[in-house]
Amino acid sequence: MRPSTDMQRGFPYRRRLFAARHRRRSLWVRLARPFFGALLLVGSPAALTAWVMTSPEFTVREIAVTGSDRVPESWVRETLTGIAGSSVFEIESGEIERRLLAHPWLARVGVRKRLPDRLEVELVERRPAALFRRDGDLLLVDLDGEIFTRFEPEAETASLLLLSGVDEPELLTRAMRAARRLEAIEPVWGASLSEVEVLNENDLRLHTSALPFPLVVRAEHLEEAIENLRDHLPRMREHLDAVGAIDLRFQRYIVVQPVKEG
């Protein structure tokens, strides 16, 4: 008897299993997940920014002003009207500085934002160093030789250096620089300096109460001129009463101008 085909294969007859068909997902379904992921990624920072810009937690409630002496604090607050109540993130420091620097006494302004609701304004005022006469008015000059406002006698108590003989404001810087250099070279003479007279764009006449005569110098050779005078001054002591001025503009010698009679 011949064995059946199934028996010859070594296992009993089995029915073929049903294979389920794989259904492809729709294109919209496949794109939905990355789309909503990107929307969440982009939308969250935008929402956070909108909340920060409009949240009352970051509204300016306090403006602290430091360095106010000549500049009234009330003027600062009036100038910054509208800042209080704004978002600390919307405030532009440069705009605040521009507004405040309109005051003649202010040299620099620093602005700092302190979260969540504080604005700090630091004022750096000009330091008056000299007087300059122009068109009948006395004007204040700072350490850098810049004219910044009119001289008010009732407001000024410190003694100020007088700048004279000059009509061009550009030369004021040279005169102030010479005054500061003199104080560094010879502190006693510099501290007693009362007037810097501008003779021309190169030459100056320095009046100091530490000496009984003025010094005529060339601005660019001030150090050499002062050192030369210091070396020769001891031998000139007995003749100082007859000296009207000393000209130090020459490198190898000193010119003594006698007192003018009458």
C-alpha positions in Angstrom: 0.0 0.0 0.0 1.4 3.3 -1.0 1.7 5.9 1.7 -0.1 9.2 1.1 1.8 12.2 0.0 1.3 13.8 3.4 2.7 10.9 5.2 5.6 10.8 2.9 6.4 14.4 3.9 6.4 13.4 7.6 3.7 15.6 9.0 -0.1 15.5 8.9 -2.2 17.6 6.7 -2.7 21.2 7.9 -4.9 24.0 6.5 -3.1 27.3 5.4 -3.4 30.1 7.9 -5.1 33.3 6.8 -2.6 36.2 6.1 -4.1 39.6 7.1 -3.6 42.4 4.5 -1.5 45.4 5.7 -3.4 48.7 5.3 -1.2 51.8 4.5 -1.8 54.9 6.7 -3.2 58.0 5.1 -0.8 60.8 4.2 -2.5 63.2 6.5 -2.2 60.9 9.4 1.5 60.4 8.7 2.1 64.2 8.7 0.0 65.1 11.7 2.5 64.0 14.3 5.5 66.0 13.1 3.2 69.0 12.3 1.9 69.2 15.9 5.3 68.6 17.3 6.7 71.6 15.3 3.7 73.7 16.3 4.4 73.0 20.0 8.1 73.7 19.5 7.6 77.1 17.8 4.4 78.1 19.7 5.8 77.7 23.2 8.5 80.3 23.0 6.1 82.7 21.3 3.6 82.2 24.0 6.2 82.6 26.7 7.4 85.8 25.1 3.9 87.2 24.9 3.3 86.4 28.6 6.6 88.0 29.7 5.9 91.2 27.7 2.4 91.6 29.1 2.7 90.2 32.6 2.2 92.7 35.4 5.0 90.9 37.3 7.5 92.6 35.0 6.0 96.1 35.1 8.4 98.8 36.3 7.3 99.9 39.8 10.5 101.4 41.2 13.1 103.8 39.6 16.2 104.2 41.8 18.3 107.3 41.0 21.9 107.6 42.3 24.6 110.3 41.8 22.2 113.2 41.8 23.8 116.4 43.2 23.6 119.2 40.7 20.8 117.5 38.8 17.6 117.4 40.8 16.2 113.9 41.2 12.7 115.4 40.5 14.0 116.4 37.1 15.1 112.9 36.4 11.8 111.4 37.3 9.9 114.0 35.3 12.1 113.3 32.3 11.3 109.6 32.6 7.6 110.1 32.8 5.9 107.1 31.2 8.6 104.7 32.1 6.9 103.5 35.3 4.2 101.1 34.3 6.0 99.9 31.2 7.4 96.4 30.9 11.0 96.2 32.0 11.7 94.3 28.8 10.3 97.0 26.5 12.5 99.8 28.0 15.4 100.8 25.8 18.4 101.9 27.9 19.8 104.0 25.0 16.6 106.1 24.8 16.7 106.8 28.6 20.4 107.8 28.3 19.6 110.1 25.4 16.8 111.9 27.3 18.8 112.4 30.5 22.0 113.6 28.7 20.1 116.6 27.5 20.8 118.1 31.0 24.1 120.1 30.7 25.5 118.9 34.0 25.4 115.2 33.0 28.5 113.6 31.5 27.3 110.0 31.5 24.3 108.0 32.4 24.1 104.3 33.3 20.9 102.3 33.2 20.4 98.8 34.7 17.3 96.6 34.8 16.7 94.6 37.9 14.1 91.9 37.5 11.3 91.8 38.1 10.3 95.4 38.4 13.2 97.7 39.2 15.1 100.3 37.1 18.4 101.7 38.4 19.7 105.0 36.9 23.2 106.1 37.8 24.2 109.7 37.1 27.8 110.9 36.5 27.8 114.7 36.7 30.4 117.0 35.2 33.0 118.5 37.4 33.5 122.2 36.8 37.2 123.0 36.5 37.5 126.4 34.9 35.8 129.6 33.8 35.7 130.9 30.2 34.5 134.3 29.1 32.6 134.6 25.8 30.4 137.4 24.6 30.3 138.9 28.1 29.2 135.6 29.7 31.2 133.5 32.1 30.9 129.8 31.1 31.8 126.7 33.0 34.4 124.3 31.5 34.9 120.7 32.7 38.1 118.8 33.1 38.1 117.8 29.4 37.9 121.4 28.3 34.3 121.3 27.2 31.9 124.2 27.9 28.7 122.9 29.3 26.7 125.7 31.0 26.7 129.3 32.3 28.5 130.2 35.5 26.1 130.9 38.4 28.0 132.7 41.2 25.4 131.8 43.9 25.8 128.1 43.0 29.6 128.0 42.8 31.7 128.1 46.0 35.0 126.4 44.8 37.8 128.4 43.3 38.0 127.9 39.5 40.8 128.3 37.0 40.3 131.2 34.6 40.9 130.5 30.9 41.6 133.7 29.0 42.9 135.1 25.7 41.0 132.6 23.6 38.0 132.9 21.3 38.1 129.4 19.9 36.6 126.7 22.1 38.8 124.1 20.5 41.8 125.6 22.3 40.2 125.2 25.7 41.1 121.5 25.6 44.7 122.3 25.1 44.7 124.8 27.9 43.0 122.4 30.4 45.4 119.6 29.4 48.4 121.9 30.1 46.9 122.7 33.5 46.5 119.1 34.5 50.0 118.2 33.3 51.5 121.1 35.3 49.9 119.7 38.4 51.3 116.3 37.7 54.8 117.6 37.0 55.0 120.2 39.8 52.1 119.7 42.2 52.6 122.9 44.2 52.7 125.1 41.1 49.8 123.3 39.6 47.6 123.4 42.7 48.2 127.2 42.8 47.4 127.8 39.2 44.9 130.6 38.8 44.9 131.4 35.1 45.9 129.9 31.8 46.2 132.6 29.1 46.1 131.3 25.6 48.5 133.3 23.5 48.1 131.3 20.2 47.4 127.7 19.2 50.9 126.7 20.6 51.8 129.0 23.4 50.4 129.6 26.9 51.0 131.9 29.8 50.6 130.2 33.2 49.8 132.3 36.3 50.5 130.5 39.6 50.6 132.1 43.0 53.4 129.7 43.9 55.7 131.9 41.8 56.0 135.7 41.7 55.9 135.7 37.9 54.0 134.0 35.1 55.5 131.3 32.9 55.4 131.5 29.1 55.5 127.9 27.7 54.9 125.9 24.6 52.2 123.4 25.3 53.9 120.4 23.7 57.2 121.0 25.5 55.8 121.8 29.0 57.6 119.0 30.8 61.0 120.0 29.5 60.3 123.7 30.2 59.4 123.1 33.9 62.4 120.8 34.4 64.7 123.5 32.9 63.3 126.1 35.2 63.6 123.9 38.3 67.3 123.4 37.5 68.0 127.1 37.2 65.6 128.6 39.8 67.9 128.4 42.8 70.5 130.6 41.1 67.8 133.1 40.1 66.4 133.7 43.6 68.1 137.0 44.3 66.8 138.5 41.1 63.2 137.3 41.2 61.8 140.7 42.4 62.8 142.3 39.0 61.3 139.4 36.9 58.1 140.3 35.1 57.8 136.9 33.3 59.9 133.9 32.4 59.8 132.6 28.8 60.5 128.9 28.7 59.7 128.3 25.0 63.4 127.8 24.1 65.2 124.5 24.7 68.7 125.8 25.5 68.1 129.0 27.4 65.6 130.9 29.6 64.4 134.3 28.7 63.8 136.6 31.7 61.4 139.4 30.9 61.9 142.4 33.3 59.1 144.0 35.2 57.6 146.8 33.1 57.9 150.2 34.7 55.0 152.6 35.0 
